[in-house]
Amino acid sequence: MHENFYHNVKVYYEDTDAGGVVYYANYLKYLERARTEALAKIGLSNLQIKEKFNALIIVKSCNIEYKKSAHLEDQLSIRSFIKSVTKTSFFMNQYISKNEISIVEAQVHLVFINEKGKPVKVPDIIFDNFKPYFCDSIKL
């Protein structure tokens, strides 16, 4: 059994359209916040990765399925885990739920790059600290 990262968000007025429904692109922001908090949980930040490893983590692709809507003042829970890892990237699965009902599912392909935009090896400290959150496969 693997561990999960958890992050909670509240839907604010600014997140919604005229009908009080969360605008679809804002789910991407919620997912990004959850990934940032996942890094914090393992003791790192995007700024530290840039400064210590001369690397950035970028989104190469995102496959997202919207199942149900969230609305103004809903409390949302985001569950994230690492699906697979390669030398330079990893796939993170993320699920947004409301009252324990899944409303969004996403698989995000994240790549480590240098300042020239070229893929670089995932730093060992990140690989090691993410190990408890690996779910399916590790490709080295």
N, C-alpha and C positions, 0 to 999 in steps of 0.2 A: 504494500500500500504506500502511496506517495503522499506527501504533504501538499497543501494548497496555500497560496497567498490569499488573504481576504482584505477587501477595502470597501468601505461604505460611503455612499454619496446621497445627498438630499437634492431633489430636483427643485431648482429655483426658477423664478419667473423668467429670468434671462435665458433659460434653457429651453423654453417652450415657444410654440408658435401661437397664433392668435386664438386657437382653440384650446390652449392649455396642455397640448400634447408635446412631449419632448421632440424637438427637431432632430431628424435622423443623424445628422453629422455630429451632434453633441454626444452621441454614444461613443464615438471615436475619442472624444476628449476624456470621457469617463474611463475608457480602457487605458489611455495613456497615463492618466493619474494613477491607476491601479498598478501599472508597470513601474512607474516611478517609486511608488510606495513599496513594491516588491524589492527593488534595489535597496531601498532604505532598510528593509527588514534584514538583508544580508550584510548591512553595514557599509553600503556604498551609495553614491549618487552619480548622476550623469556628469556633473562637474568634476568629481573626483576621477571618473573614468577618463575624461578628457585630459586632466592634469597629470595623473599618474601613469597612464598607459598610452597617451597620445592617440586616443581612439574615441569614436562616437558610436552610438547604437542608433541605427536607422531602421525604419520600417521599409522592407523591400516589397512586401505585399500584405494585404489584409483581406480575408474572406469573412464576410459578416452576414449573418442571417437575422433579420428582424422578425420575431415571432409574435410579440404583443407590444402594445404601447405603454409607456410610462407617462405619468401626468404630474402636474404641478404639485409640489410638496410630497411626492412619493419618496419613500426611503428605499434605496436600491443597494443591493449587495453584489460585489464583483468578486468572483472566484477565479484565480489564475493558477496555472501550473505549466511546467515545461513539458512539451510533448516529445520533442526530439532535439538533438544537438549535433552539429557538425563541427569541424575545426574553426569555422569563421562565423557560424550563425546558430540560431536556435528558433524553434517554433514554440510559441506560447499559445495555449488554448485559454480563452477567457469566456466566462459566462456571467451575464448580468441577470439577476433575479429580483422579483418584487414579491414579498410575502411568500418566499420559497417557490415561486412559480417562475420558470425560465422565460425571459422575454427577449434576450439577445444572446447569440452564440457567435464567437469569433475565433479564427485561427490567424495569428499574426506571425509573419516571418521577419525576424529581426537579425540584422547583419552588423558585425563590428567592422568599421572602416577607419582608415587613417585620414589625415588632413587632406590628402590628395584624392580621397574617395575610393581608394583601393581596399578590398577586404583584407582584414588582418585576423590573426588567431585570437580566439576568445581567451582573455587572460585567465591563467590557472586559478586565481583566487575566486573569480566569478564562477568558473566551471565547478570548482570544489564546493562553493557555498550554495550553488543551485542543485547539487546532487539530490538532496532530500525531496526536491520538487519535480524531479524527473518522473514522468509517468510511463511512457511507452517504450521508447528506444533511444539509444545513444549511439551515434555513428561517428567513429573517430577516424 
